[in-house]
Amino acid sequence: MDEQTLIRDCLKGSPIAQRKLFETFAPKMMSVCLRYMKDHQEAEDILQDGFIKVFQKLGAYESTGSLEGWIRRIVVNTALDQIRKNAKFGYTEDVTEVGYKIENNDFAFEGLVAQDLMKLINQMPEGYKVVFNMFAIEGYSHKEIADLLEITESTSKSQYSRARAYLREKLEKIEIEQGR
């Protein structure tokens, strides 16, 4: 079944089409949810809430971009809404205040598998993790992040810089422990 037929059938209320849409995109969207939420249960809740919104808004999908990208944006926004409900961000630092911590060296990812890297990202403080995921993984601009999180662009840049410094420190520690 092609994407347009799948969408059309979902809009008609076909449970088979809805199940197919969910089964097609849920594994990837679960990965997105796990990057933002603290545990698997919260991620599952966000996935469910996100797909409820997908089905409610499917009629508004204009087929101009990929369906997966459209669904991903809804799921990310659902996760961000939950994060905002759980706690307000306490950002006050400007990017210029953390510049001394950041070097221009690239991360040393050798020997790390994606799963190990995701564990490190999930251990980040909440503000760092959210901005890092949005900028480095989801591809949002700092302006978009600022608008979505109701923070300044410089705060977004600061949190991203701190996230990179956090990862660099953790990766260096791993390298030392492994005797590299």
Summary of the structure (lengths in Angstrom):
residues: 180
radius of gyration: 18.5
end to end distance: 50.6
largest distance: 59.6
contacts: 488
relative contact order: 0.11
helix: 73%
strand: 0%
